[in-house]
Amino acid sequence: MFDGFVRVSCAVPEVKVADCRFNAQNIIDLAVKANENNAGIVVFPELSITAYTCADLFLQKVLIENAENALFEIMDKTKDIDTVLVVGLPLRRGTSLYDCAAVIYRGNILGIVPKAYVKNYAEASELRWFQPFKETSTITIRKNEYPFGQALVFECASMPEFSFSVEIGNDMSAAVTPSAACALGGANIIVNLSASPDIVGRRAARASAVRDLSSRLCCAYVLSNAGQGESTQDLVYAGHGIVSENGKLLFESARFENGLFYADIDAEKIVQERRRMNTFEDLADDCVHITFDMEKKDVELCRNIAPLPFIPENADERNIRSEEIIDLQAAGLVKRLKHIGCKNAVLGLSGGLDSTLAMIVTVRAFDMLGLDRSGILAISMPCFGTTGRTKNNSSMLAKAYGVAFREIPIGDTVRSHFRDIGHDENDHSVTYENAQARERTQVIMDVANSMNGVVIGTGDLSELALGWATYNGDHMSMYGVNAAIPKTLVRHLVSFEASRSDKALAGVLLDILDTPVSPELLPPVDGEISQKTEDLVGPYELHDFFLFNIVRYGFAPKKVYRMAKCAFKGAYDDATIKKWLCVFIRRFFAQQFKRSCLPDGPKIGTVGFSPRGDFRMPSDASRELWLQEAENL
């Protein structure tokens, strides 16, 4: 319940048709158990106090009165638990009967939500017993008046992100759902009490509808569907607990499985997303806001937090996404080449991951344009830190792709430059390193000029976040195809290319993948790379995790740290995560000046640093608030 997380529970109890006492006791037992598991809210199916399949018994006074009695029994027996209950029952208002959801907290009714769209087609005949209600009013139960209607938003005073509204069953199928108004009115979570029978294909359709609604309304959607115990006279009810967050399925229960099912919703993420979307209107005044106060609970998250947020976890989806990403990168370059009428491209090929991906993309762009690959010139520029392994991989990669290749050693030129500026070659300071990087950029720029070509940038999103690029060196190009690709994704895309390449090309790509990430600007030791980037700035998988959650969602360091501990449990200890989180914050703020003047490059995912639209931050913004929070963890 801290850091914007809310534990929700779908309850699918066993019911007996028209046995309110039996059903109430099962509801109480599950509610107590949900509270023991720190659920903020537990949602029961439609008409769970009576069972949904009572048919004409809903017109019997005995059933209606006992349902009301059961409601108050549930309230009395749950008054000491710190979990919101949403239970279904039939309630009278005037001469009409309504299919309702009662929202209960600590023995009190916070509000009653009636069904707006009473289903009366296919197998359902609900209008035979229930009236629809689409207003916002009040209902009197045992001389007490309660809010009554769809436009009710329930808000937790101690945790403002925990706000929810209720709809029932078929309401979610309406052209304009009650949940739409409630989401615009401030509800971050929509709960649905459902009683939909299982026929062929309906389970998948139900889950798809929940995902779609949660995406369209930028909310979490929690559905609890009636299960075993409902009458099977004509239909079968198989239960179904579903939790979806902004289009992503967090949990789905198995068919014919009763009990409690949990998911931890990131309500803060929903709030952040809505703030970013200027199409998400604030219509809070159109809803009735009902406040309750709940003690925050610090619980271990029962939520999968992906350690590699830029890469889909599903293998099939990863392959589809990889193909799409390379196509998008290549399409951006295609437009640039066509616009300037250019048939030649130049890139520095180091034998590392970034330049390899840039080569893959450039080859794809030339193939799209029907241009001869010989128009691509890959240049290897060995200097003081270059190893035989990367040098050989450069030439073999160029040969495998059928592109032109040149080797231009730059050692003598850099030494001449050191003499010009009075720098001692034995002083391996930042000047020693950056002079090499800038010379390489000068070489490829001038060669590109000589052949009327365009320089393809190789730097990636992670390097831009950390400022791990030499200003006016590898920081600069004429089109940066990798500008929106983080390092973890670069690695995956090269691996994807290897998986579908012939044996010769795959062998080179796999060896590149196995080579330590390095700018190779310091002399090797015994022929091996001595300068390993991740030893200096930290593991890229951690930095990409920080990058995604801080930049994409605006999460505070405290929350990112907690999420990282969960995502990388067993891989990094707490001290290591904190150390590199502090490094990320320091470098991210200090290096904004490099991102403020980036070359053109295509946006691929949801995170980008283009100063022309993706990310805008003053180069002299203070990092102290973020750094203090991280250092005090």
Salt bridges, closest charged atoms under 4 A:
ASP3 OD1 - LYS558 NZ 2.82
ASP3 OD2 - ARG562 NH1 3.13
GLU46 OE2 - LYS115 NZ 2.89
ASP56 OD1 - ARG128 NE 2.68
GLU65 OE2 - LYS61 NZ 3.71
GLU68 OE1 - ARG92 NH2 3.75
GLU68 OE2 - ARG142 NE 3.15
GLU73 OE2 - LYS77 NZ 3.82
ASP76 OD1 - LYS79 NZ 3.48
ASP82 OD1 - ARG106 NH2 3.42
GLU123 OE2 - LYS119 NZ 3.48
GLU123 OE2 - ARG202 NH1 2.72
GLU126 OE1 - LYS115 NZ 2.85
GLU155 OE2 - HIS289 ND1 2.78
ASP198 OD1 - ARG206 NH2 3.26
ASP198 OD2 - ARG255 NE 3.06
GLU245 OE2 - LYS269 NZ 3.83
GLU245 OE2 - ARG303 NH2 2.72
GLU252 OE2 - ARG203 NH2 3.86
GLU252 OE2 - HIS240 NE2 2.77
ASP264 OD1 - ARG7 NE 2.77
ASP266 OD1 - LYS559 NZ 2.48
GLU268 OE1 - LYS559 NZ 3.19
GLU273 OE1 - ARG276 NE 3.69
GLU273 OE1 - ARG552 NH1 2.52
ASP298 OD1 - ARG562 NH2 3.78
GLU300 OE2 - LYS569 NZ 3.56
GLU317 OE2 - ARG321 NH2 3.09
GLU323 OE2 - ARG364 NH1 3.17
GLU323 OE1 - ARG500 NH1 2.28
ASP327 OD1 - ARG364 NH1 2.39
ASP354 OD2 - LYS487 NZ 2.82
ASP367 OD2 - ARG373 NH2 2.69
GLU407 OE2 - LYS391 NZ 3.32
ASP412 OD1 - ARG415 NH1 3.67
GLU425 OE1 - ARG415 NE 3.07
ASP460 OD2 - LYS487 NZ 2.88
GLU463 OE2 - LYS487 NZ 3.15
GLU497 OE1 - ARG500 NH2 3.26
ASP511 OD1 - ARG389 NH2 3.13
ASP514 OD2 - ARG389 NH2 3.32
ASP600 OD2 - ARG336 NH2 2.79
ASP600 OD1 - ARG612 NH2 3.41
ASP614 OD1 - LYS603 NZ 3.02
GLU631 OE2 - ARG586 NH2 3.02
